[in-house]
Amino acid sequence: MLPESERQGRLGNQHEHAADPKVVESHSHKSLEGQARRASTRPVAEALPDGLHEQVIDGSNELPIHYVSNSARRRHKVFVEDEPLIDTTAALAKHSKKTARLQKRQQKKQARRVHSEIQSFLDFPQELLLMILGFLEPSEILTMLRLNRSIRALITDNERAIADDVMRHRYWVLKQCFPLPVPLEMVPLVARPALMSEQWQDRLRIHKNPYQHIKHIDPSHTCTCMSCVLAWNNLNIILDLAHWQQNLATRVPLPIIPRGTNPEWNVNLLERHAGIVTKAMKSPLIYARILQIHLDTTTRTIIRSGNWRKKGEKSGAVKPRTYHLTDAEAAAGTDEFLERSGPPSYQPIYMRDNYYSVEAFVPNRKWGKEEQKWFYYAKWPRPHENDLNWLAARFTPKTEPKAHEPPSGNGTEQSDGGFSLPNGTTPRQPARLMEVTFSWDAKPESGS
């Protein structure tokens, strides 16, 4: 280490040189000369159009020196490289034993998988479509008629088969209790004169005049045998009873019609109900819809009657419902609960005042106490056939024998197939003179 005196001497010399202006000028002159020599050895840069270069003129040679800034160089590079890029990348071909095994395994899975060409509801086979429609309610099927033309054509072409399946699944009991009246055009020609005879029509007045809730049957369009008349009345009662359910549920009294009068609103109401029954005689789906309406009316009435309590009756007491109806059975939309024991419907509903007391209107059957099951009347159309035979035997207009035909033997054969005795009397003919056959889908069972 230097002694303290020598170090202080050197620092003093440095301060003297820094303070001397001549020394400073000589140092700056030397640095400028060095820069000039380095610049003279470089090539002269050309001026760029953007004018972002710096220009330095050497004092000795008087040549301009250009310096390009980094920012200008970057902008020029971006301008040159701004070209559309084309993606030429592609998946590499996989060639290995592992990928081959995976591909074979995937192909086997695809081969075992079922390839279905069904794109819509109508692509199903017709048998499957009819089976699906057979489990729907009639109101849902009638709504599907408005969906499109294809479904409408499918339903209309197979209407009877669909309606039969629906009634077999849902309304087996009601179908036996509420048969359809037969149109007059389906009645044999030999039985029509008896139906249209004045004597028989006079007897039917008891079923025409007194009813204010049923439009009387038209003999020119519908068979007027006793079975068909009762069937007509029952179907009209179903619609009229369903019409007044809101009043019965809210305990609003039904309107009273004075005797001998028929207001316009009642005429229009009965006309509408009669029109629906007339359509049901030709459309099985509308007939099934009427049965659906009556089932809904019956379940609502039974539930409503079970919830009501008389004055002074305890509200907590459990009151059994008619036919032991449960909430699940009411929501199912089937009439299976009507096969249980319950009150019979022997008396017809001949006026609207009976609506207050009726719970389940299910006629044309009788409860067997020993067998503990319901016995239904003869299977339709057997009652209709029996009535036609009875009417044809008693109310067919008789034709007079021709004058030019002499009597032969002890009896005279008449033109209607009967015989007259010599005293002019006609022997009593059996009630069943002819066997009437109909073009029904299901033939009546023997002994029913």
Residue pairs with C-beta under 8 A, 6 or more apart in sequence:
17 23
18 24
36 58
36 59
36 60
39 56
39 58
39 65
40 58
40 60
40 61
40 63
42 65
44 63
44 64
44 65
44 66
45 53
45 65
45 66
45 67
45 68
46 66
47 53
47 55
47 66
48 68
48 72
50 72
50 75
52 68
52 69
52 71
52 72
53 66
53 67
53 68
53 69
53 72
54 66
54 67
54 69
55 64
55 65
55 66
56 64
56 65
56 67
57 63
57 64
57 65
58 65
117 123
118 124
121 129
121 151
122 129
122 150
122 151
122 154
124 132
126 154
126 158
129 154
130 158
130 161
130 162
130 165
131 165
133 141
133 144
133 155
133 162
133 165
133 166
134 162
134 165
134 166
134 168
134 169
135 165
135 166
135 169
136 144
136 166
137 166
137 170
137 292
137 333
138 163
138 166
138 285
138 286
138 288
138 289
138 291
138 292
139 289
139 292
141 155
141 162
141 166
141 285
142 285
142 286
142 289
144 151
144 155
145 151
145 152
145 155
145 156
146 152
155 162
155 285
159 283
159 284
159 285
160 284
160 441
162 284
162 285
163 284
163 285
163 287
163 288
164 284
164 441
166 288
167 175
167 288
167 291
169 334
170 291
170 292
170 295
170 333
170 334
170 335
171 288
171 291
171 292
171 295
171 334
171 335
172 335
173 335
173 336
173 338
173 339
173 362
173 374
174 291
174 294
174 295
174 335
174 338
174 362
175 291
176 364
176 365
176 376
176 379
176 380
177 362
177 363
177 364
177 365
177 376
178 231
178 234
178 235
178 238
178 290
178 291
178 294
178 363
178 364
179 227
179 231
179 364
179 380
179 381
179 383
180 231
180 235
180 280
180 281
180 287
180 380
181 217
181 222
181 223
181 228
181 229
181 231
181 232
181 235
181 277
181 281
182 222
182 223
182 228
182 281
182 381
182 384
182 438
183 221
183 222
183 223
183 281
183 282
184 192
184 195
184 219
184 220
184 221
184 222
184 223
186 223
186 438
186 439
187 195
187 223
187 388
188 388
188 436
190 392
190 396
190 434
191 388
191 391
191 392
191 436
193 396
193 397
194 200
194 388
194 391
194 392
194 394
194 395
194 396
194 397
195 219
195 223
195 224
195 225
195 391
195 395
196 219
197 395
197 396
197 397
199 395
200 224
200 391
200 395
201 219
201 224
204 217
204 224
204 229
207 216
207 217
207 229
207 233
208 216
208 217
209 216
210 350
211 233
211 350
211 351
212 257
212 262
212 266
212 351
212 352
213 236
213 237
213 240
213 270
213 349
213 351
213 352
214 232
214 233
214 236
214 237
214 240
214 270
215 236
215 270
215 271
215 273
215 274
217 224
217 228
217 229
217 232
217 233
221 278
222 228
222 232
222 278
222 281
223 384
223 388
225 384
225 387
225 388
225 391
226 387
227 383
227 384
227 386
227 387
228 384
228 387
230 348
232 277
233 348
234 348
234 363
235 277
235 280
235 290
236 270
236 273
236 274
236 277
237 348
237 349
237 361
238 290
238 293
238 294
238 297
238 361
239 273
239 276
239 277
239 290
239 293
240 269
240 270
240 273
240 352
241 294
241 297
241 349
241 355
241 358
241 361
242 293
242 294
242 296
242 297
243 269
243 273
244 254
244 352
244 355
245 297
245 300
245 301
246 252
247 253
247 254
248 254
248 301
248 304
248 355
248 356
249 300
249 304
254 352
254 353
254 355
257 263
257 266
276 286
276 290
277 290
279 286
280 286
280 287
280 289
280 290
281 287
292 333
294 361
295 333
295 334
295 335
298 338
298 359
298 360
298 361
298 362
299 325
299 330
301 358
301 359
301 360
302 321
302 322
302 323
302 325
302 330
302 359
302 360
303 321
303 325
303 330
305 321
305 322
305 359
306 319
306 320
306 321
306 322
306 325
309 315
309 319
322 342
322 343
322 359
322 360
323 337
323 338
323 340
323 341
323 342
323 360
324 337
324 340
325 337
326 337
329 336
329 337
338 360
338 362
339 373
339 374
341 367
341 372
342 360
342 362
342 367
343 359
343 360
344 362
344 365
344 366
344 367
345 358
345 360
345 361
345 362
345 363
346 363
348 363
349 355
349 358
349 361
364 376
364 377
365 374
365 375
365 376
365 377
366 374
366 375
367 373
367 374
367 375
368 374
368 375
377 383
378 386
378 444
378 448
379 444
379 445
379 448
380 444
381 438
381 440
381 444
382 444
382 448
385 435
385 436
385 438
385 444
386 432
388 436
389 431
389 432
389 433
389 434
389 435
389 436
390 431
390 432
392 433
392 434
393 429
393 430
393 431
393 432
393 433
396 416
398 414
398 416
399 414
399 415
399 416
401 412
401 414
401 415
402 415
410 421
410 422
411 419
411 420
411 421
411 422
412 419
412 420
413 419
414 420
418 426
418 427
418 429
419 426
419 427
420 426
421 427
